[in-house]
Amino acid sequence: KKAGLTAEVEKKKNEVAELKMELAMLREEYAVEGEKKAEELNKVKESLSVVNALREMEHGDLKAQNDDLCEQNSALIAEVENQKNSMAEVKLELATLRDRYKSMEENKAKELNKIK
């Protein structure tokens, strides 16, 4: 009976040893997989950092371009206003010259009528 129990204990010890070895192999396998996943995650994080940095640079460039275009637009609006003012001055001067010419023509006609 004792020999049978000793054999059973040895059998169980062997099973426990096998299970411990299997557990150790699984832990090692999961550790390797975990390292791979961590490396992949770090690569993804690095890629995202690069993408975000590029987006920030692009945003900065676009903002600078927008600011430049706003300045150009303001300058063009001011130029258009200046042109409108100049045109109004030219029209006024032209109207004045027309009035003078008309007045001269009228005076000339009056002088001619006096001579006749």
FIKOLZA-1660 file (N, C-alpha, C; in steps of 0.1 Angstrom, whole numbers, plus 5000, padded with zeros to 4 digits):
% residues 116
   i   px   py   pz ch aa at
   1 5008 4988 5000  A  K  N
   1 5000 5000 5000  A  K CA
   1 5009 5013 5000  A  K  C
   2 5019 5012 5008  A  K  N
   2 5028 5024 5009  A  K CA
   2 5035 5026 4996  A  K  C
   3 5040 5016 4990  A  A  N
   3 5046 5017 4977  A  A CA
   3 5037 5023 4966  A  A  C
   4 5024 5019 4967  A  G  N
   4 5014 5025 4958  A  G CA
   4 5012 5040 4960  A  G  C
   5 5012 5044 4973  A  L  N
   5 5010 5058 4976  A  L CA
   5 5023 5066 4972  A  L  C
   6 5035 5060 4974  A  T  N
   6 5047 5067 4970  A  T CA
   6 5048 5069 4955  A  T  C
   7 5043 5058 4948  A  A  N
   7 5043 5059 4933  A  A CA
   7 5033 5070 4929  A  A  C
   8 5022 5071 4936  A  E  N
   8 5011 5081 4933  A  E CA
   8 5017 5095 4936  A  E  C
   9 5024 5097 4947  A  V  N
   9 5030 5110 4950  A  V CA
   9 5040 5114 4940  A  V  C
  10 5049 5104 4936  A  E  N
  10 5059 5107 4926  A  E CA
  10 5052 5111 4913  A  E  C
  11 5041 5104 4909  A  K  N
  11 5034 5107 4897  A  K CA
  11 5029 5121 4897  A  K  C
  12 5023 5125 4909  A  K  N
  12 5017 5138 4911  A  K CA
  12 5028 5149 4911  A  K  C
  13 5040 5146 4917  A  K  N
  13 5051 5155 4917  A  K CA
  13 5056 5157 4902  A  K  C
  14 5056 5147 4894  A  N  N
  14 5060 5148 4880  A  N CA
  14 5050 5156 4872  A  N  C
  15 5037 5154 4875  A  E  N
  15 5027 5162 4869  A  E CA
  15 5028 5177 4872  A  E  C
  16 5030 5180 4885  A  V  N
  16 5032 5193 4890  A  V CA
  16 5045 5200 4883  A  V  C
  17 5056 5192 4882  A  A  N
  17 5068 5197 4876  A  A CA
  17 5065 5200 4861  A  A  C
  18 5058 5192 4854  A  E  N
  18 5054 5194 4840  A  E CA
  18 5045 5206 4839  A  E  C
  19 5036 5208 4848  A  L  N
  19 5027 5219 4848  A  L CA
  19 5035 5232 4850  A  L  C
  20 5044 5232 4860  A  K  N
  20 5053 5243 4863  A  K CA
  20 5061 5247 4850  A  K  C
  21 5067 5237 4843  A  M  N
  21 5075 5239 4831  A  M CA
  21 5066 5246 4821  A  M  C
  22 5054 5240 4819  A  E  N
  22 5044 5245 4809  A  E CA
  22 5041 5260 4812  A  E  C
  23 5038 5263 4825  A  L  N
  23 5035 5276 4830  A  L CA
  23 5047 5286 4827  A  L  C
  24 5059 5281 4830  A  A  N
  24 5071 5289 4827  A  A CA
  24 5072 5292 4813  A  A  C
  25 5070 5282 4804  A  M  N
  25 5070 5285 4789  A  M CA
  25 5060 5295 4785  A  M  C
  26 5047 5293 4790  A  L  N
  26 5037 5302 4787  A  L CA
  26 5040 5317 4791  A  L  C
  27 5045 5318 4803  A  R  N
  27 5049 5331 4808  A  R CA
  27 5059 5338 4799  A  R  C
  28 5069 5329 4795  A  E  N
  28 5080 5335 4786  A  E CA
  28 5074 5339 4773  A  E  C
  29 5065 5330 4768  A  E  N
  29 5058 5333 4755  A  E CA
  29 5050 5346 4756  A  E  C
  30 5043 5348 4767  A  Y  N
  30 5035 5360 4768  A  Y CA
  30 5044 5372 4770  A  Y  C
  31 5055 5370 4777  A  A  N
  31 5064 5381 4779  A  A CA
  31 5070 5386 4766  A  A  C
  32 5073 5376 4757  A  V  N
  32 5079 5380 4744  A  V CA
  32 5068 5387 4736  A  V  C
  33 5055 5382 4736  A  E  N
  33 5044 5388 4729  A  E CA
  33 5042 5402 4735  A  E  C
  34 5042 5403 4748  A  G  N
  34 5040 5416 4754  A  G CA
  34 5051 5426 4750  A  G  C
  35 5063 5422 4749  A  E  N
  35 5074 5431 4744  A  E CA
  35 5071 5435 4730  A  E  C
  36 5067 5425 4721  A  K  N
  36 5064 5429 4707  A  K CA
  36 5053 5439 4707  A  K  C
  37 5042 5437 4715  A  K  N
  37 5031 5446 4714  A  K CA
  37 5035 5460 4720  A  K  C
  38 5044 5460 4730  A  A  N
  38 5049 5473 4735  A  A CA
  38 5057 5480 4724  A  A  C
  39 5065 5473 4717  A  E  N
  39 5073 5479 4706  A  E CA
  39 5064 5484 4695  A  E  C
  40 5054 5477 4692  A  E  N
  40 5044 5481 4682  A  E CA
  40 5037 5494 4686  A  E  C
  41 5033 5494 4699  A  L  N
  41 5026 5505 4705  A  L CA
  41 5035 5518 4705  A  L  C
  42 5048 5516 4708  A  N  N
  42 5058 5527 4708  A  N CA
  42 5059 5532 4694  A  N  C
  43 5060 5523 4684  A  K  N
  43 5061 5528 4670  A  K CA
  43 5049 5536 4666  A  K  C
  44 5037 5531 4670  A  V  N
  44 5025 5538 4667  A  V CA
  44 5025 5552 4673  A  V  C
  45 5029 5553 4686  A  K  N
  45 5030 5565 4693  A  K CA
  45 5039 5575 4687  A  K  C
  46 5051 5570 4682  A  E  N
  46 5061 5578 4675  A  E CA
  46 5055 5584 4662  A  E  C
  47 5048 5575 4655  A  S  N
  47 5042 5579 4642  A  S CA
  47 5032 5590 4645  A  S  C
  48 5023 5588 4655  A  L  N
  48 5013 5598 4659  A  L CA
  48 5020 5611 4663  A  L  C
  49 5031 5610 4670  A  S  N
  49 5038 5623 4673  A  S CA
  49 5043 5630 4661  A  S  C
  50 5048 5623 4651  A  V  N
  50 5053 5629 4639  A  V CA
  50 5041 5635 4631  A  V  C
  51 5031 5627 4630  A  V  N
  51 5019 5632 4623  A  V CA
  51 5014 5645 4630  A  V  C
  52 5013 5645 4643  A  N  N
  52 5008 5657 4651  A  N CA
  52 5017 5669 4649  A  N  C
  53 5030 5666 4649  A  A  N
  53 5040 5677 4647  A  A CA
  53 5038 5683 4633  A  A  C
  54 5037 5674 4623  A  L  N
  54 5035 5679 4609  A  L CA
  54 5022 5687 4608  A  L  C
  55 5011 5682 4615  A  R  N
  55 4999 5690 4614  A  R CA
  55 5000 5703 4621  A  R  C
  56 5008 5704 4632  A  E  N
  56 5010 5717 4638  A  E CA
  56 5018 5726 4629  A  E  C
  57 5028 5721 4623  A  M  N
  57 5036 5729 4613  A  M CA
  57 5027 5734 4602  A  M  C
  58 5019 5725 4596  A  E  N
  58 5010 5728 4585  A  E CA
  58 5000 5739 4590  A  E  C
  59 4995 5737 4602  A  H  N
  59 4986 5747 4607  A  H CA
  59 4993 5761 4609  A  H  C
  60 5005 5761 4614  A  G  N
  60 5012 5773 4615  A  G CA
  60 5015 5780 4601  A  G  C
  61 5018 5771 4591  A  D  N
  61 5021 5776 4578  A  D CA
  61 5008 5782 4572  A  D  C
  62 4997 5775 4574  A  L  N
  62 4984 5780 4569  A  L CA
  62 4980 5793 4576  A  L  C
  63 4982 5794 4589  A  K  N
  63 4979 5806 4596  A  K CA
  63 4987 5818 4591  A  K  C
  64 5000 5815 4589  A  A  N
  64 5009 5826 4583  A  A CA
  64 5004 5830 4570  A  A  C
  65 5000 5820 4561  A  Q  N
  65 4996 5823 4548  A  Q CA
  65 4983 5832 4549  A  Q  C
  66 4974 5827 4558  A  N  N
  66 4961 5835 4560  A  N CA
  66 4964 5849 4564  A  N  C
  67 4973 5851 4574  A  D  N
  67 4976 5864 4578  A  D CA
  67 4982 5873 4567  A  D  C
  68 4991 5867 4559  A  D  N
  68 4996 5874 4547  A  D CA
  68 4985 5878 4538  A  D  C
  69 4976 5869 4535  A  L  N
  69 4965 5872 4526  A  L CA
  69 4956 5882 4532  A  L  C
  70 4953 5882 4545  A  C  N
  70 4945 5893 4551  A  C CA
  70 4952 5907 4549  A  C  C
  71 4965 5907 4551  A  E  N
  71 4973 5919 4549  A  E CA
  71 4972 5924 4535  A  E  C
  72 4973 5915 4525  A  Q  N
  72 4972 5918 4511  A  Q CA
  72 4958 5923 4508  A  Q  C
  73 4948 5917 4514  A  N  N
  73 4935 5921 4511  A  N CA
  73 4932 5935 4517  A  N  C
  74 4937 5938 4529  A  S  N
  74 4935 5951 4534  A  S CA
  74 4942 5962 4526  A  S  C
  75 4954 5958 4521  A  A  N
  75 4961 5968 4512  A  A CA
  75 4954 5970 4499  A  A  C
  76 4948 5959 4494  A  L  N
  76 4940 5961 4481  A  L CA
  76 4928 5969 4484  A  L  C
  77 4921 5967 4495  A  I  N
  77 4909 5975 4498  A  I CA
  77 4913 5990 4499  A  I  C
  78 4924 5992 4506  A  A  N
  78 4929 6006 4507  A  A CA
  78 4932 6012 4494  A  A  C
  79 4938 6004 4485  A  E  N
  79 4941 6009 4471  A  E CA
  79 4929 6012 4464  A  E  C
  80 4919 6003 4465  A  V  N
  80 4906 6006 4458  A  V CA
  80 4899 6018 4463  A  V  C
  81 4900 6021 4476  A  E  N
  81 4894 6033 4481  A  E CA
  81 4902 6045 4476  A  E  C
  82 4915 6044 4475  A  N  N
  82 4923 6055 4470  A  N CA
  82 4919 6058 4455  A  N  C
  83 4917 6047 4448  A  Q  N
  83 4913 6048 4433  A  Q CA
  83 4899 6055 4432  A  Q  C
  84 4890 6051 4441  A  K  N
  84 4877 6057 4441  A  K CA
  84 4878 6072 4443  A  K  C
  85 4886 6075 4453  A  N  N
  85 4887 6090 4457  A  N CA
  85 4894 6097 4445  A  N  C
  86 4904 6091 4439  A  S  N
  86 4910 6098 4428  A  S CA
  86 4900 6099 4416  A  S  C
  87 4892 6089 4414  A  M  N
  87 4882 6090 4403  A  M CA
  87 4872 6100 4406  A  M  C
  88 4868 6102 4419  A  A  N
  88 4858 6112 4422  A  A CA
  88 4864 6126 4420  A  A  C
  89 4877 6128 4423  A  E  N
  89 4884 6140 4421  A  E CA
  89 4885 6143 4406  A  E  C
  90 4888 6133 4398  A  V  N
  90 4889 6135 4383  A  V CA
  90 4875 6139 4378  A  V  C
  91 4865 6132 4382  A  K  N
  91 4851 6135 4377  A  K CA
  91 4847 6150 4381  A  K  C
  92 4851 6154 4393  A  L  N
  92 4848 6168 4397  A  L CA
  92 4856 6178 4389  A  L  C
  93 4868 6175 4386  A  E  N
  93 4876 6184 4378  A  E CA
  93 4871 6184 4364  A  E  C
  94 4867 6172 4359  A  L  N
  94 4861 6172 4345  A  L CA
  94 4848 6180 4344  A  L  C
  95 4840 6179 4355  A  A  N
  95 4827 6186 4355  A  A CA
  95 4830 6201 4355  A  A  C
  96 4840 6205 4363  A  T  N
  96 4844 6219 4364  A  T CA
  96 4849 6224 4350  A  T  C
  97 4858 6216 4343  A  L  N
  97 4862 6220 4330  A  L CA
  97 4851 6221 4320  A  L  C
  98 4841 6212 4321  A  R  N
  98 4830 6212 4312  A  R CA
  98 4822 6225 4314  A  R  C
  99 4820 6229 4327  A  D  N
  99 4813 6241 4330  A  D CA
  99 4820 6253 4324  A  D  C
 100 4834 6253 4326  A  R  N
 100 4842 6265 4321  A  R CA
 100 4841 6265 4305  A  R  C
 101 4842 6254 4299  A  Y  N
 101 4841 6253 4284  A  Y CA
 101 4827 6258 4280  A  Y  C
 102 4817 6253 4287  A  K  N
 102 4803 6257 4283  A  K CA
 102 4802 6273 4285  A  K  C
 103 4807 6278 4296  A  S  N
 103 4807 6292 4299  A  S CA
 103 4814 6300 4288  A  S  C
 104 4826 6294 4284  A  M  N
 104 4834 6301 4273  A  M CA
 104 4827 6301 4260  A  M  C
 105 4820 6290 4257  A  E  N
 105 4812 6289 4245  A  E CA
 105 4801 6299 4245  A  E  C
 106 4794 6300 4256  A  E  N
 106 4783 6309 4257  A  E CA
 106 4788 6324 4256  A  E  C
 107 4800 6327 4262  A  N  N
 107 4805 6340 4261  A  N CA
 107 4810 6343 4247  A  N  C
 108 4815 6333 4240  A  K  N
 108 4820 6334 4226  A  K CA
 108 4807 6337 4217  A  K  C
 109 4796 6330 4220  A  A  N
 109 4784 6332 4212  A  A CA
 109 4779 6346 4214  A  A  C
 110 4779 6351 4227  A  K  N
 110 4774 6364 4230  A  K CA
 110 4783 6374 4223  A  K  C
 111 4796 6373 4222  A  E  N
 111 4805 6382 4216  A  E CA
 111 4802 6382 4201  A  E  C
 112 4800 6370 4195  A  L  N
 112 4797 6369 4181  A  L CA
 112 4784 6376 4178  A  L  C
 113 4774 6375 4186  A  N  N
 113 4761 6381 4184  A  N CA
 113 4763 6397 4185  A  N  C
 114 4772 6401 4194  A  K  N
 114 4774 6416 4195  A  K CA
 114 4780 6421 4182  A  K  C
 115 4789 6413 4177  A  I  N
 115 4796 6417 4165  A  I CA
 115 4787 6418 4153  A  I  C
 116 4777 6409 4152  A  K  N
 116 4768 6409 4141  A  K CA
 116 4759 6420 4143  A  K  C
% end
